[in-house]
Amino acid sequence: MPDRLHALTPDALVMMDTIARTGSFAAAARELGKVPSALTYSVRQLEEALDVLLFDRSSRQAQLTPAGTELLHEGRRLLQEMQAVSNRVQRVAKGWETQLAISVEDILSVPTMFELVEAFCGLCDGRGARSGSGAADGGDGSRPGTRLRLRTDVLAGTWEALVSGQVDLAIGVKGDLSNPGGIGLRPLGDMSFVFCVAPHHALAAVEAPLDDTLLVRQRAVAVADTAQRLTPITVGLLPGQDVLTVPNTRAKLEAILRGLGCGHLPEPLARPHLEAGHLMRKTTTQGDRVVRLHYAWREEHGRQSLGRALQWWLQQLESPATRRALIERHAGPLD
């Protein structure tokens, strides 16, 4: 086994690839700068180490055996992976993270978030970024190559994902949660919530402000908090009230549109449905809610020590237009 491992060197894999690509030992030897006899000897050594025949000697051409074909296929894959590792190590040395994980609060704009993702992927692919999205590379000609991992969380789950180390950046957290330290926090903006029912819902015909005695007899639609360890946050639910729990805000919107229940929705998300008459906004004695949202990131050793991918995202979030779009602009091609 050790001899086999020692035989499968990058040079041996490059040799196999060159012979297969050029079609003959002689042509491969010329390309590699070797004499044909030396190349033939190297192939025989590789065959002996692996105890297989890699080339059919009955043919004048460099005809691969099935074993040789498999080695060529896997060898090319390994060469690509080694090159990728080399490139990634260079990127890390230049300050780009290998991976960046981001938690996005479920109530934020999906189209805006994916425009930011598109701009960041443009950096990685060398296409440059959209106007206003920052430099097209790292300032020194390097490109990120950072793997981006997105997840959606709800209420305390967004904060938990950050403080537990599952993500590097959380967008849309509430600012009144306990900060264990080492977390940077900046305001994102205020999100207004309005109480909505479908036109055919039982509460649609009620003119007066809805009080708790009326609401408790109706099914509420709620989005489940994704927190696993922190205490889940419950908003606007009454003791004894029937609740339909759904996995995300868009599912909550769909349930309310169908008259399956009632509840508060982000005003920017509900706005087009209110304007079209598919939803009705109702006044409650509890009043509408306004939630101040923030974005937060891990910076145990100060902002100067942050990776360049995270710095890029923080730069985008410093833009008032970007923050406003994340809260306001829910209409788009993804809706």
N, C-alpha and C positions, 0 to 999 in steps of 0.2 A: 504493500500500500504506500509506504513512503516514497518508493521509486516512482510510482504512478503520479503522486502528487508533485514530485520534483520535476517530472517530465512535462507536466502541463503548465508551462511557463507562458507569459505573454508572447515571447518570441516564437514559441512553437505554434501558438494559435495564429499569429500573424503569418507564419510560414504556410500553414494549412489554407488560410484564406487567400493568400497570394497565388498558390498553386491552382486552387479551384477557380479563381477569377481569371488567371491568364491562360489556363487550359493545358499547360505543359511545365515540366520541371525546368526546361531550358529557359523559357520565358520568365518563369518565377525567379530563377537564379539571377538573370540579368537585372530584374527589378530590385532584388534584394542585395545586389552587389556581391554575389557569391559565384563560385564555379559550380556547374551542375553536379559534379561528383560530391562536393561538400553538402549540397542540398539533399541529394539522395541518401547520403550517410545519416544526415539529421532525421530524415523521415524514417529510416530503418531503426534508428535508436528509439524514436517515439513509438514505433510499432512494437518493438521488443518490450519497452517499459509497460505498455498497455496490454500486451499479449493479444493483439488483434492485427489484421491486415487493413490498412487504411486506403490503399490504392490497388486496383486490379492491374497486375503486371502483364496480363495478356494483351492489353490494349496499348497502342502507341500514344494515345492521349492519356492525360492524367485523370483516369476514370476512378471516381470514388466508389468504395464498397459501401454497403449500408452502414457499417460501423463508422467509416470515414465521413459519410454524410451527416450522421448524428453528431460526430465530433465537430464538424464544420458549423452546423447549426448552433450547437451550444457554445462553441468557441466564439462565434461572432456575438452572441448575446453577452458572454462574459466580457469580451473586449469593450462592448458598448457600456456595460455596467462599470467597468474599471475607469473608463473615460468619464462617465458621469460622476463617479466618486471623486476623481481628481478635480473635476470642475467645481463640485460642491465644496470640497476642502478649500479651494482657492477663494470661493465666494465667502465662506465662513471667515477666512483669514482677513478678508476685506470688510468684514463687519455685517454681512448679510446672514440672517438666521436660516437654519436648515428648514424650519417649519414655523409658521405663525398661526396660532389658533385664536379665533374671534367668536365671542358670544354676542348675538344680536337680540335685543328684546323684541318679542313677537309683535308688538304694536307699531314698530317702525316701518318706514317705507321700503318695500321690497325692490321696486325699480331703482330707487336711489342707491340702495346697498349694492345692487349688481352693477350699476354704473361705476362705482368705486372699485369693485372687484375687476371689472373689465379694464379699468385704467391700470390697476396694479399688475394684472396679467400681461398687459401691454409692455410693461417694464421688463418682465421676465422673458417675454418673447422677442424683445428688441424692437417692438413696433412703436415705442414711444407712448406717451400719455396724452389724454385729451387736454385741450387748452385749460389752464388753471389747475391741473392735477399734479403739478410738480415736475421736476426734472425727468428726462427720459431715461436717465441711468443714475448711477450713484455719484456722479460728479467727477469720477475718475475713469469713466468708460466702462465700469463693471456693471453687470446686470444681476438682479437679485437671484433668480433660480430658487426662490423661497417657496416651499409648498404651503399653500393656504388651506386652512381647515376651518370651515364655518359651522356654527351650530345656532339653533334658535332656542332661547330660554324665556321663561315667563316669571315676572315678579321677583321674588327672592332668589329664584334659580339662576338668574343672570349674575347676581352678585356672588352667589356660592361658587359658580363656575370659575370666577376670577380668584377669589380668596383661597380656594382649594388647589389652585395651580393647574386647573384643567385648561384654562385659556390664558392668553397674554393680554388680551384687550376685551373689555366688555362695553358695549354701546347700548345705552338706555337704562342704566341702573338708577334706582332712587338714591337720593343723597343722605337719607336719614338712617342708613344701616351702619352697624358698628364696623369701624375701620381698624383692622388689626395692625396696621402699620405697613410701610413699604408699598402703599397703593397711592398712585396719583389720581386725582379726581378733578374734572372740569365740567361746568354746566353745558348741557346739550340744548335744553330749551324746555318750554312748558307745553304739555299735551292736555288739551281739553277733552273731557268725556261728557257725552250727552245720553240721557235715558231715552231709549227707543223701543217702539213696538211696531208690529206690522199693522196695516190699515184694517185687517180683519181680526185683530186680536181683541179680547174682551175689554182691555183698558183703553182702546182707541176712542171710544165714545165718551169717556169720562172727561169732563171739562175742567173740574177743579184740580188743584195740585194733588198728586197721588201721595197718600200718607201710608204709614206702615201697615195699617189695618187692611188696606186694599192690596198692597203689594204682597203681603205674606200669603194671600190666598192664590197668588199666581206663581207659576213656575218661573224661576230665574235661570238664565243661561250664564254659565261661568267658565272661564278658562282655568285649567288646572295649573297651579304653581309647580314649576319643575324642580324646586329645591328638594334634596334628599336628606340633608342633615340639618340645615337651618329650619327654623319654624316657618312653615308655609304662610303666606299672606292671604287673608280672605278679605275681599272688599265688597261692600254693598249687599251682603246676604243677611237675611233675617233668621232668627231662631225658629225652627219648625217649618221653614219655607222649602218647598220642593225645588230641587236644583237639577238641571241638566248640565253635566260637566263635559266640556269638549276640549280637544287638544290644543287649539290655537284660536287666534282672534278672528281669522277669516271663517273658521267653522262656526264661531259664535255669531258672526254676521249672517251666515247662511241660515242658522237655526232661527234667529229673530225674524229674518225675512219670511220664513215659512210659518211664522206664528207659533213656533214650538215653545216660546218663552219670551221673556223681556229682560232688559238689562242695559248697562252703560256700554257705549261703544266710543272709540276715539272719534272725535268730531270730524277730522279730515277724512277718515275712512267712511264714515256714515254720510258725509255731505252729499255726494252725488245721488245716493239712494233717497235722501230726504228731498232733494230738489226734484227728483223724478216721481215722487209720490209713493215710492215703494216702502218707505218707512215714515213713521210719525214721531216727532220729538215731543216728549211729554215732560211736564214740570213735576217735580217731586218735592216733598217737604224736606228731603235731604239735600236738595239742590244739586246742580251740576258739579263735577269734580275737575280740578286742575292739578295735574301731577308734574312736578319739576323733575326732569330726567337729566342724567349726567353720563359722561363716558369716563371709564376708569381703566388703569393699566398697572401692571406690576413694575415697580422701579425700586427694588430693594437697595440699589447702590446709586441712586440718583439718575436723572434723565440723561446725563451725558453717557452713561454706560449702556443705554438701550441699543438694541440691534437696529440696523438701518431700515429694515422692513417695518418695524413698529414705529420708528420715527416718521416714515412716510405716511402711515395711516394717521398718526397724530397731527401731522401737518395738514392733511385733508380736513380733519375735524376742527381745526382752528378756523376754518372758513365759515363765516356766518351763513352764507348761501347754502353750503353743504349741510350744516346743522338744521337749518330751516327746512330744507328738502327732505331730510330724514324724518321729520315730524309731519310735514304738511302734504308732501306729494305722493299720494297713494294711487292716483290714477295713472295708468301707463300700459304698455304692451303686455306686461306680465299679469295684469289684473284680469 
